[in-house]
Amino acid sequence: MDDLIKQRLFAFRSSCRLYLNEKETAKQLEDKYPGIEKLSDQSLSVPHLESYGYKGDKELYIFLKQDIKFVEETFDRIEKTCGSSARVLMYSLYVLGMTQAAAAEENGISRRQLQYSLNKWIRAVFDD
């Protein structure tokens, strides 16, 4: 596996480890600040947040949404390129933190088959 694929995979796996917590934190911020979900990385203006000094929460929310979007778009690309079983297995491994042995057993394949497929899927998705 070349360095660029390794870097892309590292970024994806790092974001996946945080994905569920980021979604929960983003939801908490949406509940705390109604209307914050209308923010985008181009739109940093929510007057009622700034008037109360919540610029940090606003920036955190935008970062969280960008990272969540990155993970979800990558999983969409995995499914489009490799199929829904690839998406499910990679979600189990990278988001839920299952071991390869447990994920393979749960899906009725050997760990070796999973490793072979995983390497193939990684190359297909992360090698432009």
OpenMM code with the backbone's topology and positions (N, CA, C; nanometers):
from openmm import Vec3, app, unit

residues = "MET ASP ASP LEU ILE LYS GLN ARG LEU PHE ALA PHE ARG SER SER CYS ARG LEU TYR LEU ASN GLU LYS GLU THR ALA LYS GLN LEU GLU ASP LYS TYR PRO GLY ILE GLU LYS LEU SER ASP GLN SER LEU SER VAL PRO HIS LEU GLU SER TYR GLY TYR LYS GLY ASP LYS GLU LEU TYR ILE PHE LEU LYS GLN ASP ILE LYS PHE VAL GLU GLU THR PHE ASP ARG ILE GLU LYS THR CYS GLY SER SER ALA ARG VAL LEU MET TYR SER LEU TYR VAL LEU GLY MET THR GLN ALA ALA ALA ALA GLU GLU ASN GLY ILE SER ARG ARG GLN LEU GLN TYR SER LEU ASN LYS TRP ILE ARG ALA VAL PHE ASP ASP".split()
positions = [
    Vec3(0.0842, -0.1169, 0.0000),
    Vec3(0.0000, 0.0000, 0.0000),
    Vec3(0.0894, 0.1240, 0.0000),
    Vec3(0.0642, 0.2134, -0.0922),
    Vec3(0.1519, 0.3308, -0.0997),
    Vec3(0.1171, 0.4335, 0.0089),
    Vec3(0.2052, 0.5313, 0.0253),
    Vec3(0.1926, 0.6282, 0.1347),
    Vec3(0.0657, 0.7126, 0.1272),
    Vec3(0.0247, 0.7507, 0.0066),
    Vec3(-0.0947, 0.8333, -0.0071),
    Vec3(-0.2189, 0.7563, 0.0393),
    Vec3(-0.2303, 0.6306, 0.0022),
    Vec3(-0.3432, 0.5481, 0.0466),
    Vec3(-0.3392, 0.5344, 0.1989),
    Vec3(-0.2217, 0.5119, 0.2545),
    Vec3(-0.2081, 0.4988, 0.4000),
    Vec3(-0.2516, 0.6271, 0.4710),
    Vec3(-0.2131, 0.7424, 0.4171),
    Vec3(-0.2507, 0.8703, 0.4780),
    Vec3(-0.4022, 0.8915, 0.4727),
    Vec3(-0.4617, 0.8612, 0.3584),
    Vec3(-0.6067, 0.8769, 0.3433),
    Vec3(-0.6819, 0.7816, 0.4361),
    Vec3(-0.6349, 0.6589, 0.4445),
    Vec3(-0.6975, 0.5608, 0.5325),
    Vec3(-0.6829, 0.6033, 0.6788),
    Vec3(-0.5660, 0.6537, 0.7157),
    Vec3(-0.5432, 0.7004, 0.8531),
    Vec3(-0.6405, 0.8127, 0.8883),
    Vec3(-0.6577, 0.9085, 0.7973),
    Vec3(-0.7496, 1.0202, 0.8223),
    Vec3(-0.8929, 0.9686, 0.8374),
    Vec3(-0.9315, 0.8766, 0.7513),
    Vec3(-1.0664, 0.8206, 0.7567),
    Vec3(-1.0883, 0.7430, 0.8863),
    Vec3(-0.9951, 0.6568, 0.9216),
    Vec3(-1.0094, 0.5769, 1.0431),
    Vec3(-1.0107, 0.6662, 1.1681),
    Vec3(-0.9294, 0.7706, 1.1685),
    Vec3(-0.9282, 0.8639, 1.2821),
    Vec3(-1.0633, 0.9324, 1.2967),
    Vec3(-1.1202, 0.9752, 1.1853),
    Vec3(-1.2514, 1.0396, 1.1889),
    Vec3(-1.3601, 0.9405, 1.2294),
    Vec3(-1.3479, 0.8165, 1.1847),
    Vec3(-1.4469, 0.7142, 1.2207),
    Vec3(-1.4496, 0.6879, 1.3709),
    Vec3(-1.3331, 0.6874, 1.4326),
    Vec3(-1.3274, 0.6626, 1.5774),
    Vec3(-1.4040, 0.7690, 1.6552),
    Vec3(-1.4118, 0.8885, 1.6008),
    Vec3(-1.4785, 1.0004, 1.6677),
    Vec3(-1.6220, 1.0220, 1.6203),
    Vec3(-1.6604, 0.9541, 1.5130),
    Vec3(-1.7856, 0.9799, 1.4419),
    Vec3(-1.9086, 0.9809, 1.5333),
    Vec3(-1.9299, 0.8773, 1.6121),
    Vec3(-2.0499, 0.8700, 1.6960),
    Vec3(-2.0505, 0.9797, 1.8031),
    Vec3(-1.9341, 1.0067, 1.8622),
    Vec3(-1.9257, 1.1156, 1.9608),
    Vec3(-1.9491, 1.2516, 1.8955),
    Vec3(-1.8960, 1.2692, 1.7759),
    Vec3(-1.9159, 1.3965, 1.7056),
    Vec3(-2.0628, 1.4177, 1.6717),
    Vec3(-2.1315, 1.3111, 1.6303),
    Vec3(-2.2739, 1.3244, 1.6003),
    Vec3(-2.3527, 1.3622, 1.7258),
    Vec3(-2.3182, 1.3012, 1.8377),
    Vec3(-2.3859, 1.3317, 1.9637),
    Vec3(-2.3578, 1.4761, 2.0072),
    Vec3(-2.2343, 1.5192, 1.9969),
    Vec3(-2.1987, 1.6561, 2.0350),
    Vec3(-2.2678, 1.7568, 1.9436),
    Vec3(-2.2719, 1.7284, 1.8132),
    Vec3(-2.3402, 1.8177, 1.7197),
    Vec3(-2.4887, 1.8272, 1.7544),
    Vec3(-2.5501, 1.7156, 1.7893),
    Vec3(-2.6915, 1.7148, 1.8286),
    Vec3(-2.7130, 1.7981, 1.9548),
    Vec3(-2.6220, 1.7853, 2.0507),
    Vec3(-2.6325, 1.8647, 2.1737),
    Vec3(-2.6229, 2.0148, 2.1433),
    Vec3(-2.5331, 2.0516, 2.0528),
    Vec3(-2.5200, 2.1930, 2.0146),
    Vec3(-2.6445, 2.2403, 1.9405),
    Vec3(-2.7039, 2.1543, 1.8568),
    Vec3(-2.8275, 2.1908, 1.7862),
    Vec3(-2.9412, 2.2131, 1.8854),
    Vec3(-2.9471, 2.1300, 1.9898),
    Vec3(-3.0502, 2.1464, 2.0924),
    Vec3(-3.0267, 2.2743, 2.1739),
    Vec3(-2.9011, 2.3043, 2.2018),
    Vec3(-2.8656, 2.4210, 2.2825),
    Vec3(-2.8856, 2.5513, 2.2054),
    Vec3(-2.8557, 2.5498, 2.0748),
    Vec3(-2.8625, 2.6701, 1.9920),
    Vec3(-2.9526, 2.6450, 1.8713),
    Vec3(-3.0822, 2.6614, 1.8850),
    Vec3(-3.1715, 2.6416, 1.7702),
    Vec3(-3.1285, 2.7281, 1.6516),
    Vec3(-3.1245, 2.6697, 1.5356),
    Vec3(-3.0839, 2.7416, 1.4146),
    Vec3(-2.9386, 2.7227, 1.3780),
    Vec3(-2.8590, 2.6651, 1.4673),
    Vec3(-2.7168, 2.6484, 1.4382),
    Vec3(-2.6947, 2.5529, 1.3202),
    Vec3(-2.7888, 2.4610, 1.2986),
    Vec3(-2.7728, 2.3642, 1.1894),
    Vec3(-2.7736, 2.4299, 1.0513),
    Vec3(-2.8145, 2.5564, 1.0448),
    Vec3(-2.8130, 2.6289, 0.9167),
    Vec3(-2.6741, 2.6797, 0.8814),
    Vec3(-2.5804, 2.6671, 0.9751),
    Vec3(-2.4430, 2.7113, 0.9493),
    Vec3(-2.3751, 2.6214, 0.8472),
    Vec3(-2.2867, 2.6795, 0.7733),
    Vec3(-2.1974, 2.6025, 0.6871),
    Vec3(-2.0582, 2.6606, 0.7065),
    Vec3(-1.9594, 2.5982, 0.6443),
    Vec3(-1.8249, 2.6527, 0.6595),
    Vec3(-1.8117, 2.7889, 0.5914),
    Vec3(-1.9038, 2.8259, 0.5018),
    Vec3(-1.9008, 2.9580, 0.4403),
    Vec3(-1.9783, 3.0601, 0.5241),
    Vec3(-2.0715, 3.0124, 0.6074),
    Vec3(-2.1578, 3.1018, 0.6840),
    Vec3(-2.1261, 3.0906, 0.8320),
    Vec3(-2.0477, 3.1828, 0.8818),
    Vec3(-2.0090, 3.1793, 1.0229),
    Vec3(-2.0894, 3.2759, 1.1081),
    Vec3(-2.2014, 3.3265, 1.0564),
    Vec3(-2.2732, 3.4296, 1.1294),
    Vec3(-2.4024, 3.3776, 1.1904),
    Vec3(-2.4045, 3.3681, 1.3212),
    Vec3(-2.5262, 3.3411, 1.3968),
    Vec3(-2.5281, 3.4455, 1.5075),
    Vec3(-2.5979, 3.5561, 1.4851),
    Vec3(-2.5895, 3.6700, 1.5768),
    Vec3(-2.6158, 3.6358, 1.7228),
    Vec3(-2.7164, 3.5528, 1.7529),
    Vec3(-2.7455, 3.5273, 1.8945),
    Vec3(-2.6353, 3.4476, 1.9627),
    Vec3(-2.5535, 3.3745, 1.8859),
    Vec3(-2.4396, 3.3047, 1.9461),
    Vec3(-2.3294, 3.4044, 1.9807),
    Vec3(-2.2982, 3.4922, 1.8851),
    Vec3(-2.1891, 3.5864, 1.9070),
    Vec3(-2.2225, 3.6866, 2.0171),
    Vec3(-2.3484, 3.7227, 2.0289),
    Vec3(-2.3843, 3.8198, 2.1330),
    Vec3(-2.3664, 3.7610, 2.2729),
    Vec3(-2.3693, 3.6301, 2.2842),
    Vec3(-2.3457, 3.5651, 2.4130),
    Vec3(-2.2050, 3.5087, 2.4257),
    Vec3(-2.1211, 3.5351, 2.3282),
    Vec3(-1.9820, 3.4919, 2.3355),
    Vec3(-1.9587, 3.3449, 2.3046),
    Vec3(-2.0405, 3.2850, 2.2186),
    Vec3(-2.0297, 3.1422, 2.1893),
    Vec3(-1.9608, 3.1142, 2.0565),
    Vec3(-1.8658, 3.1959, 2.0218),
    Vec3(-1.7957, 3.1756, 1.8957),
    Vec3(-1.7277, 3.0393, 1.8924),
    Vec3(-1.6725, 2.9950, 2.0043),
    Vec3(-1.6065, 2.8650, 2.0098),
    Vec3(-1.7019, 2.7504, 1.9807),
    Vec3(-1.8246, 2.7571, 2.0333),
    Vec3(-1.9241, 2.6539, 2.0061),
    Vec3(-1.9617, 2.6516, 1.8586),
    Vec3(-1.9705, 2.7698, 1.8007),
    Vec3(-2.0057, 2.7804, 1.6586),
    Vec3(-1.8960, 2.7162, 1.5731),
    Vec3(-1.7720, 2.7477, 1.6025),
    Vec3(-1.6607, 2.6908, 1.5268),
    Vec3(-1.6502, 2.5405, 1.5487),
    Vec3(-1.6751, 2.4968, 1.6730),
    Vec3(-1.6757, 2.3535, 1.7019),
    Vec3(-1.7837, 2.2834, 1.6207),
    Vec3(-1.9021, 2.3414, 1.6168),
    Vec3(-2.0128, 2.2816, 1.5420),
    Vec3(-1.9779, 2.2666, 1.3942),
    Vec3(-1.9212, 2.3707, 1.3366),
    Vec3(-1.8846, 2.3649, 1.1945),
    Vec3(-1.7799, 2.2567, 1.1712),
    Vec3(-1.6794, 2.2480, 1.2576),
    Vec3(-1.5781, 2.1430, 1.2446),
    Vec3(-1.6421, 2.0048, 1.2544),
    Vec3(-1.7293, 1.9851, 1.3537),
    Vec3(-1.7953, 1.8557, 1.3714),
    Vec3(-1.8745, 1.8174, 1.2466),
    Vec3(-1.9495, 1.9121, 1.1939),
    Vec3(-2.0309, 1.8832, 1.0750),
    Vec3(-1.9439, 1.8494, 0.9542),
    Vec3(-1.8303, 1.9158, 0.9407),
    Vec3(-1.7397, 1.8845, 0.8300),
    Vec3(-1.6839, 1.7440, 0.8440),
    Vec3(-1.6462, 1.7051, 0.9649),
    Vec3(-1.5899, 1.5720, 0.9867),
    Vec3(-1.6966, 1.4642, 0.9695),
    Vec3(-1.8165, 1.4895, 1.0192),
    Vec3(-1.9276, 1.3956, 1.0008),
    Vec3(-1.9554, 1.3769, 0.8520),
    Vec3(-1.9572, 1.4866, 0.7792),
    Vec3(-1.9814, 1.4811, 0.6341),
    Vec3(-1.8718, 1.4008, 0.5641),
    Vec3(-1.7469, 1.4202, 0.6026),
    Vec3(-1.6346, 1.3454, 0.5452),
    Vec3(-1.6549, 1.1951, 0.5637),
    Vec3(-1.6909, 1.1537, 0.6848),
    Vec3(-1.7109, 1.0107, 0.7132),
    Vec3(-1.8288, 0.9577, 0.6315),
    Vec3(-1.9398, 1.0283, 0.6321),
    Vec3(-2.0590, 0.9804, 0.5619),
    Vec3(-2.0381, 0.9754, 0.4114),
    Vec3(-1.9710, 1.0746, 0.3553),
    Vec3(-1.9432, 1.0726, 0.2111),
    Vec3(-1.8475, 0.9588, 0.1754),
    Vec3(-1.7523, 0.9311, 0.2635),
    Vec3(-1.6604, 0.8201, 0.2377),
    Vec3(-1.7342, 0.6878, 0.2438),
    Vec3(-1.8238, 0.6708, 0.3402),
    Vec3(-1.9028, 0.5472, 0.3450),
    Vec3(-1.9938, 0.5348, 0.2232),
    Vec3(-2.0475, 0.6459, 0.1750),
    Vec3(-2.1266, 0.6418, 0.0510),
    Vec3(-2.0400, 0.5972, -0.0665),
    Vec3(-1.9165, 0.6494, -0.0736),
    Vec3(-1.8242, 0.6101, -0.1807),
    Vec3(-1.7873, 0.4622, -0.1686),
    Vec3(-1.7687, 0.4136, -0.0455),
    Vec3(-1.7386, 0.2718, -0.0239),
    Vec3(-1.8535, 0.1872, -0.0775),
    Vec3(-1.9762, 0.2247, -0.0430),
    Vec3(-2.0915, 0.1469, -0.0887),
    Vec3(-2.1058, 0.1518, -0.2401),
    Vec3(-2.0884, 0.2689, -0.2977),
    Vec3(-2.1010, 0.2831, -0.4429),
    Vec3(-1.9925, 0.2039, -0.5163),
    Vec3(-1.8707, 0.2068, -0.4652),
    Vec3(-1.7575, 0.1420, -0.5310),
    Vec3(-1.7508, -0.0077, -0.5023),
    Vec3(-1.7793, -0.0470, -0.3774),
    Vec3(-1.7521, -0.1845, -0.3334),
    Vec3(-1.8751, -0.2630, -0.2899),
    Vec3(-1.9877, -0.1969, -0.2713),
    Vec3(-2.1092, -0.2660, -0.2317),
    Vec3(-2.1460, -0.2438, -0.0859),
    Vec3(-2.2690, -0.2824, -0.0534),
    Vec3(-2.3202, -0.2575, 0.0816),
    Vec3(-2.2520, -0.3441, 0.1873),
    Vec3(-2.2081, -0.4644, 0.1522),
    Vec3(-2.1396, -0.5474, 0.2527),
    Vec3(-2.0060, -0.4846, 0.2909),
    Vec3(-1.9381, -0.4198, 0.1971),
    Vec3(-1.8132, -0.3501, 0.2282),
    Vec3(-1.8411, -0.2355, 0.3255),
    Vec3(-1.9481, -0.1637, 0.3005),
    Vec3(-1.9853, -0.0526, 0.3893),
    Vec3(-2.0129, -0.1037, 0.5305),
    Vec3(-2.0909, -0.2094, 0.5416),
    Vec3(-2.1273, -0.2642, 0.6724),
    Vec3(-2.0039, -0.3134, 0.7462),
    Vec3(-1.9180, -0.3862, 0.6781),
    Vec3(-1.7982, -0.4397, 0.7427),
    Vec3(-1.7027, -0.3285, 0.7851),
    Vec3(-1.6812, -0.2315, 0.6986),
    Vec3(-1.5902, -0.1225, 0.7334),
    Vec3(-1.6489, -0.0359, 0.8461),
    Vec3(-1.7803, -0.0193, 0.8486),
    Vec3(-1.8441, 0.0531, 0.9586),
    Vec3(-1.8220, -0.0227, 1.0898),
    Vec3(-1.8419, -0.1531, 1.0847),
    Vec3(-1.8218, -0.2366, 1.2044),
    Vec3(-1.6792, -0.2249, 1.2569),
    Vec3(-1.5833, -0.2245, 1.1653),
    Vec3(-1.4425, -0.2187, 1.2053),
    Vec3(-1.4017, -0.0798, 1.2529),
    Vec3(-1.4329, 0.0214, 1.1748),
    Vec3(-1.3780, 0.1542, 1.1994),
    Vec3(-1.4615, 0.2427, 1.2916),
    Vec3(-1.5932, 0.2272, 1.2891),
    Vec3(-1.6785, 0.3102, 1.3744),
    Vec3(-1.7112, 0.2374, 1.5049),
    Vec3(-1.7531, 0.1126, 1.4920),
    Vec3(-1.7923, 0.0367, 1.6110),
    Vec3(-1.6739, -0.0255, 1.6839),
    Vec3(-1.5593, -0.0332, 1.6161),
    Vec3(-1.4373, -0.0831, 1.6792),
    Vec3(-1.4321, -0.2338, 1.6973),
    Vec3(-1.5057, -0.3051, 1.6147),
    Vec3(-1.5015, -0.4515, 1.6232),
    Vec3(-1.3650, -0.5016, 1.5754),
    Vec3(-1.3248, -0.6172, 1.6251),
    Vec3(-1.2037, -0.6801, 1.5733),
    Vec3(-1.2362, -0.7427, 1.4386),
    Vec3(-1.1324, -0.7675, 1.3601),
    Vec3(-1.1543, -0.8337, 1.2313),
    Vec3(-1.2150, -0.9721, 1.2518),
    Vec3(-1.1684, -1.0432, 1.3533),
    Vec3(-1.2206, -1.1777, 1.3792),
    Vec3(-1.3703, -1.1729, 1.4109),
    Vec3(-1.4104, -1.0789, 1.4955),
    Vec3(-1.5523, -1.0675, 1.5329),
    Vec3(-1.6384, -1.0245, 1.4143),
    Vec3(-1.5902, -0.9284, 1.3365),
    Vec3(-1.6658, -0.8819, 1.2198),
    Vec3(-1.6784, -0.9927, 1.1158),
    Vec3(-1.5706, -1.0671, 1.0955),
    Vec3(-1.5740, -1.1777, 0.9993),
    Vec3(-1.6730, -1.2846, 1.0450),
    Vec3(-1.6653, -1.3206, 1.1719),
    Vec3(-1.7552, -1.4240, 1.2250),
    Vec3(-1.9010, -1.3810, 1.2133),
    Vec3(-1.9278, -1.2560, 1.2480),
    Vec3(-2.0643, -1.2039, 1.2415),
    Vec3(-2.1197, -1.2069, 1.0991),
    Vec3(-2.0315, -1.1965, 1.0006),
    Vec3(-2.0742, -1.1937, 0.8601),
    Vec3(-2.0514, -1.3257, 0.7875),
    Vec3(-2.0119, -1.4289, 0.8606),
    Vec3(-2.0009, -1.5620, 0.8030),
    Vec3(-1.8844, -1.5823, 0.7078),
    Vec3(-1.7764, -1.5093, 0.7297),
    Vec3(-1.6566, -1.5270, 0.6473),
    Vec3(-1.5368, -1.5465, 0.7400),
    Vec3(-1.4255, -1.5916, 0.6820),
    Vec3(-1.3058, -1.6067, 0.7645),
    Vec3(-1.2368, -1.4710, 0.7801),
    Vec3(-1.1531, -1.4598, 0.8813),
    Vec3(-1.0774, -1.3361, 0.9003),
    Vec3(-0.9860, -1.3114, 0.7824),
    Vec3(-0.9313, -1.4175, 0.7253),
    Vec3(-0.8450, -1.4045, 0.6078),
    Vec3(-0.9231, -1.3487, 0.4884),
    Vec3(-1.0460, -1.3985, 0.4690),
    Vec3(-1.1299, -1.3457, 0.3607),
    Vec3(-1.1595, -1.1978, 0.3834),
    Vec3(-1.1874, -1.1635, 0.5084),
    Vec3(-1.2142, -1.0239, 0.5414),
    Vec3(-1.0920, -0.9376, 0.5120),
    Vec3(-0.9746, -0.9831, 0.5531),
    Vec3(-0.8525, -0.9058, 0.5312),
    Vec3(-0.8255, -0.8868, 0.3825),
    Vec3(-0.8448, -0.9913, 0.3050),
    Vec3(-0.8253, -0.9823, 0.1596),
    Vec3(-0.9229, -0.8792, 0.0997),
    Vec3(-1.0505, -0.8912, 0.1375),
    Vec3(-1.1519, -0.7982, 0.0852),
    Vec3(-1.1243, -0.6562, 0.1307),
    Vec3(-1.0876, -0.6405, 0.2560),
    Vec3(-1.0585, -0.5083, 0.3108),
    Vec3(-0.9463, -0.4398, 0.2331),
    Vec3(-0.8396, -0.5119, 0.2060),
    Vec3(-0.7290, -0.4549, 0.1277),
    Vec3(-0.7751, -0.4145, -0.0115),
    Vec3(-0.8578, -0.4967, -0.0729),
    Vec3(-0.9107, -0.4660, -0.2061),
    Vec3(-0.9995, -0.3415, -0.2012),
    Vec3(-1.0861, -0.3338, -0.1008),
    Vec3(-1.1762, -0.2189, -0.0886),
    Vec3(-1.0995, -0.0904, -0.0595),
    Vec3(-1.0004, -0.0987, 0.0249),
    Vec3(-0.9213, 0.0196, 0.0587),
    Vec3(-0.8545, 0.0758, -0.0663),
    Vec3(-0.7956, -0.0112, -0.1452),
    Vec3(-0.7320, 0.0350, -0.2699),
    Vec3(-0.8339, 0.0969, -0.3654),
    Vec3(-0.9509, 0.0342, -0.3761),
    Vec3(-1.0544, 0.0839, -0.4677),
    Vec3(-1.1052, 0.2213, -0.4266),
    Vec3(-1.1171, 0.2447, -0.2971),
    Vec3(-1.1770, 0.3691, -0.2487),
    Vec3(-1.0743, 0.4810, -0.2313),
    Vec3(-0.9554, 0.4489, -0.1832),
    Vec3(-0.8608, 0.5528, -0.1456),
    Vec3(-0.7496, 0.5753, -0.2476),
    Vec3(-0.7484, 0.5014, -0.3539),
    Vec3(-0.6471, 0.5192, -0.4588),
    Vec3(-0.7117, 0.5863, -0.5784),
    Vec3(-0.6912, 0.7153, -0.5898),
    Vec3(-0.7533, 0.7914, -0.7006),
    Vec3(-0.6849, 0.7600, -0.8279),
] * unit.nanometer
topology = app.Topology()
chain = topology.addChain("A")
for resn in residues:
    res = topology.addResidue(resn, chain)
    for name in ("N", "CA", "C"):
        topology.addAtom(name, app.Element.getBySymbol(name[0]), res)
